[in-house]
Amino acid sequence: MDAAGSSRSPSRPLRIVICPWLAFGHMLPYLELAERLASRGHHVSFVSTPRNLARLPPRRHVIDLVALSLPRVEGLPDGAESTNDVPGDRQPQQSYTLVSPCEFCA
C-alpha cells in the first residue's frame, strides 16, 4: 500500500527475489506472497535448496524457482536442506518471526 492507502501495483513491474528461512512454516507463506506478487505482474524469483523446491506445492502463477545448493555444515546431517531434515534434538530451541509476509498482500 502506498501513503494514500492504495494497493495498486507500480506502473512498471518489479523484479523481486524471495529467499525464505529453510523451514516449511516460513517457506509456504513466502510462496503465497510470491504468488500474490506475480499475480500483480511482478517478476518473482523464489530461492531455496533443490529438495525444498521439489517439495513445494504446484504454483498458480509464473514464479522462477532458483535452486541454491548448500555446503555441508558441521553438526547437521548430510544432505540437510530444511528443518524437516534435522532431528528435533538438534534444532534451535527458539526461533523468531518478525513480520507476517502476507500482511503486505491484503
ZIDA-V595937 format. One record per residue. N is the residue number from 1. SS is DSSP state (H for helix, E for strand, - for the rest). PHI is phi as a letter, one per 20 degrees, with the letter a starting at -180 (999 if undefined). D_FIRST is the distance of its C-alpha to the first C-alpha in Angstrom with 1 decimal. Layout:
n: [N/N]
ss: [SS/SS]
phi: [PHI/PHI]
d_first: [D_FIRST/D_FIRST]
This chain:
n: [1/2/3/4/5/6/7/8/9/10/11/12/13/14/15/16/17/18/19/20/21/22/23/24/25/26/27/28/29/30/31/32/33/34/35/36/37/38/39/40/41/42/43/44/45/46/47/48/49/50/51/52/53/54/55/56/57/58/59/60/61/62/63/64/65/66/67/68/69/70/71/72/73/74/75/76/77/78/79/80/81/82/83/84/85/86/87/88/89/90/91/92/93/94/95/96/97/98/99/100/101/102/103/104/105/106]
ss: [-/-/-/-/-/-/-/-/-/-/-/-/-/-/E/E/E/E/-/-/-/-/-/H/H/H/H/H/H/H/H/H/H/H/H/H/H/H/H/-/-/-/E/E/E/E/E/E/-/H/H/H/H/H/H/-/-/-/-/-/-/-/-/E/E/E/E/-/-/-/-/-/-/-/-/-/-/-/-/-/-/-/H/H/H/-/-/H/H/H/-/-/-/-/-/-/-/-/-/-/H/H/H/H/-/-]
phi: [999/e/f/e/n/e/d/f/f/f/f/d/f/e/d/c/d/d/c/f/g/e/c/f/f/d/f/f/f/f/f/f/g/g/f/f/f/f/f/e/n/e/e/d/d/d/d/a/e/g/f/f/f/f/e/f/f/g/d/e/c/f/c/f/e/d/e/c/f/e/f/f/d/g/n/d/f/g/m/f/c/b/f/f/e/d/g/g/f/d/e/g/f/c/c/c/d/e/b/f/f/e/f/e/d/g]
d_first: [0.0/3.8/6.8/7.7/5.5/5.2/4.4/7.2/8.7/10.3/13.8/15.5/15.1/14.5/17.4/16.4/19.1/18.9/22.0/22.0/24.7/27.8/27.8/26.9/25.1/22.6/23.1/22.4/19.0/18.0/19.7/17.5/14.4/16.3/17.1/13.7/12.6/16.0/15.8/13.0/15.6/15.0/18.3/18.3/21.3/22.1/24.8/27.4/31.1/33.2/34.2/30.7/29.4/32.4/31.6/28.1/27.9/27.7/24.4/23.1/21.4/22.7/21.9/24.3/26.1/27.6/30.5/31.3/34.6/35.1/38.3/40.7/39.9/42.9/42.9/40.7/42.4/43.0/40.2/37.7/34.2/32.3/32.9/34.6/37.3/38.1/40.5/39.1/41.6/40.2/36.5/34.9/35.4/31.9/28.5/25.1/21.6/19.1/15.7/15.3/13.5/12.4/10.4/7.4/8.7/9.1]
